[in-house]
Amino acid sequence: MLKVSGLRKAFVTAEGAFQAVRDVSFEVQRGGFYTLLGPSGCGKTTTLRCIAGLEDPDGGSIVIAGETVAEPERGIHVPAFRRSIGMVFQSYAIWPHMDVFSNVAYPLRVERPRPPVDEIETRTMDALRLVGMEAFAKRPATKLSGGQQQRVAFARALVRRPQLLLLDEPLSNLDAKLREQMRFELQELVARTGVTTLYVTHDQAEALAMSDCVAVMSGGEIKQSGAPREVYERPRDALVADFLGTANFMDGEVVVTATGLAVRLAGPAGIVRAERLDRFEPGASVRIAFRPEDAAMRTAPEEGAIEANVERINFQGMVSECHVRAGGALLRTLIHPSVSVARGDRVWLVVDPARCVVFAGDVAVR
């Protein structure tokens, strides 16, 4: 449904030209939910705006449903209103002088050729029913809550029955509880309509929970893409590991032990085991990474465990996040609130070798 190849986009600033997007390429299959994830300034929104037709790319090509809508080298630029897309902005862009029905119907009323009045009525009410807002059709836009405004924005994006739905951080303006609720509703909406969706966010939880495929962006490039579980559990480099969720990093040296290769950690932290160490020579300097949920805490020494001291415990309801210091590194692990540890206690962390990613420098060895 969507194919982006070698996309490039630069902006000229007072400091000179800035390359916002660098040779970005990806595909989204029909009915898929693809997420561009990354921090502010990584190029994800610029990529989305090029696909929407709101920015002219400097190079590469964009194909939607088999039609090339942008290819500067061939002078192709299909204007936004002629692309089969619907878009929801971060601000929702709801017009305050219109009621809910008029907001949703607007794309059809300005479409050329314009659909008949009765078709506009039917399609607008169908779109409102999809988002559960049909009872609010005549309500002024100024009388809507944040969640209701978002639903109206979704209905307006879907009323043209687009082949591609573009979402630019649509949940970021909601409070935490409503954001979780709307995340579920958006998943249900996309599943019911079957519309192909490209989602842009900086929120890792949203990306992991909602997507078929996640692409982590940094510096205008896609650093890694794949199924959420794959990218989370097997990050390609330290940047991806650090941004997608929370990761613990420790430096060490590959050593030979009686049971095979292991990593001797810097300082007195101990020796840990990890998979895929046979790709290193003994004595090689490496960096290991593991998630807080993959480090089990022990209150007594254990072979292959990381010795640490508790510095802080943050109660978070169902779990507590424990910050420990090991060999100069500050690590995090998750424990059940019933586990009795206190600041200053000596503990040992046991990490599953299969869950420990090994980096040569900042790049994972596979």
DACOR-V102583 format. One record per residue. N is the residue number from 1. NEAR is the number of other C-alpha atoms within 12 Angstrom. Layout:
# DACOR-V102583
N:NEAR ; N:NEAR
This chain:
# DACOR-V102583
1:29 ; 2:38 ; 3:29 ; 4:34 ; 5:26 ; 6:28 ; 7:39 ; 8:35 ; 9:33 ; 10:24 ; 11:19 ; 12:11 ; 13:10 ; 14:7 ; 15:7 ; 16:9 ; 17:12 ; 18:19 ; 19:27 ; 20:34 ; 21:38 ; 22:29 ; 23:27 ; 24:41 ; 25:30 ; 26:34 ; 27:32 ; 28:36 ; 29:24 ; 30:23 ; 31:26 ; 32:29 ; 33:40 ; 34:42 ; 35:46 ; 36:52 ; 37:47 ; 38:37 ; 39:25 ; 40:20 ; 41:21 ; 42:30 ; 43:38 ; 44:41 ; 45:37 ; 46:35 ; 47:49 ; 48:44 ; 49:33 ; 50:38 ; 51:48 ; 52:38 ; 53:32 ; 54:24 ; 55:28 ; 56:33 ; 57:39 ; 58:30 ; 59:30 ; 60:33 ; 61:38 ; 62:41 ; 63:33 ; 64:34 ; 65:24 ; 66:19 ; 67:21 ; 68:28 ; 69:35 ; 70:39 ; 71:28 ; 72:23 ; 73:17 ; 74:14 ; 75:16 ; 76:21 ; 77:30 ; 78:29 ; 79:20 ; 80:23 ; 81:21 ; 82:24 ; 83:33 ; 84:34 ; 85:38 ; 86:38 ; 87:44 ; 88:36 ; 89:32 ; 90:25 ; 91:21 ; 92:33 ; 93:25 ; 94:34 ; 95:24 ; 96:17 ; 97:15 ; 98:22 ; 99:23 ; 100:37 ; 101:38 ; 102:32 ; 103:39 ; 104:47 ; 105:39 ; 106:30 ; 107:31 ; 108:33 ; 109:25 ; 110:18 ; 111:19 ; 112:12 ; 113:10 ; 114:16 ; 115:21 ; 116:16 ; 117:14 ; 118:14 ; 119:17 ; 120:26 ; 121:23 ; 122:21 ; 123:30 ; 124:37 ; 125:31 ; 126:27 ; 127:36 ; 128:36 ; 129:26 ; 130:30 ; 131:36 ; 132:24 ; 133:29 ; 134:25 ; 135:17 ; 136:26 ; 137:31 ; 138:21 ; 139:23 ; 140:22 ; 141:29 ; 142:18 ; 143:20 ; 144:24 ; 145:20 ; 146:26 ; 147:32 ; 148:32 ; 149:40 ; 150:43 ; 151:41 ; 152:48 ; 153:45 ; 154:46 ; 155:45 ; 156:44 ; 157:42 ; 158:43 ; 159:42 ; 160:37 ; 161:27 ; 162:32 ; 163:33 ; 164:39 ; 165:47 ; 166:44 ; 167:40 ; 168:37 ; 169:35 ; 170:37 ; 171:40 ; 172:27 ; 173:22 ; 174:23 ; 175:15 ; 176:16 ; 177:14 ; 178:20 ; 179:23 ; 180:21 ; 181:18 ; 182:29 ; 183:32 ; 184:19 ; 185:24 ; 186:38 ; 187:27 ; 188:18 ; 189:28 ; 190:34 ; 191:20 ; 192:17 ; 193:27 ; 194:22 ; 195:35 ; 196:38 ; 197:43 ; 198:50 ; 199:47 ; 200:43 ; 201:40 ; 202:33 ; 203:31 ; 204:30 ; 205:25 ; 206:37 ; 207:38 ; 208:33 ; 209:23 ; 210:36 ; 211:37 ; 212:32 ; 213:33 ; 214:44 ; 215:46 ; 216:45 ; 217:38 ; 218:30 ; 219:23 ; 220:33 ; 221:31 ; 222:32 ; 223:33 ; 224:35 ; 225:36 ; 226:31 ; 227:25 ; 228:32 ; 229:21 ; 230:21 ; 231:33 ; 232:38 ; 233:30 ; 234:33 ; 235:41 ; 236:32 ; 237:33 ; 238:34 ; 239:30 ; 240:38 ; 241:35 ; 242:28 ; 243:30 ; 244:40 ; 245:31 ; 246:27 ; 247:34 ; 248:34 ; 249:34 ; 250:38 ; 251:32 ; 252:34 ; 253:31 ; 254:34 ; 255:27 ; 256:21 ; 257:15 ; 258:7 ; 259:12 ; 260:18 ; 261:27 ; 262:36 ; 263:42 ; 264:32 ; 265:34 ; 266:25 ; 267:19 ; 268:19 ; 269:33 ; 270:29 ; 271:37 ; 272:46 ; 273:37 ; 274:36 ; 275:28 ; 276:25 ; 277:34 ; 278:20 ; 279:19 ; 280:26 ; 281:18 ; 282:20 ; 283:17 ; 284:25 ; 285:25 ; 286:34 ; 287:36 ; 288:46 ; 289:51 ; 290:39 ; 291:35 ; 292:32 ; 293:28 ; 294:26 ; 295:36 ; 296:30 ; 297:38 ; 298:28 ; 299:22 ; 300:18 ; 301:18 ; 302:19 ; 303:18 ; 304:28 ; 305:32 ; 306:40 ; 307:37 ; 308:37 ; 309:32 ; 310:31 ; 311:24 ; 312:22 ; 313:27 ; 314:23 ; 315:17 ; 316:13 ; 317:12 ; 318:13 ; 319:18 ; 320:25 ; 321:29 ; 322:37 ; 323:33 ; 324:36 ; 325:31 ; 326:31 ; 327:23 ; 328:19 ; 329:29 ; 330:23 ; 331:38 ; 332:35 ; 333:37 ; 334:31 ; 335:28 ; 336:21 ; 337:18 ; 338:13 ; 339:20 ; 340:17 ; 341:28 ; 342:21 ; 343:18 ; 344:16 ; 345:23 ; 346:24 ; 347:34 ; 348:32 ; 349:42 ; 350:35 ; 351:33 ; 352:24 ; 353:26 ; 354:22 ; 355:29 ; 356:38 ; 357:43 ; 358:45 ; 359:38 ; 360:27 ; 361:22 ; 362:24 ; 363:23 ; 364:29 ; 365:26 ; 366:19
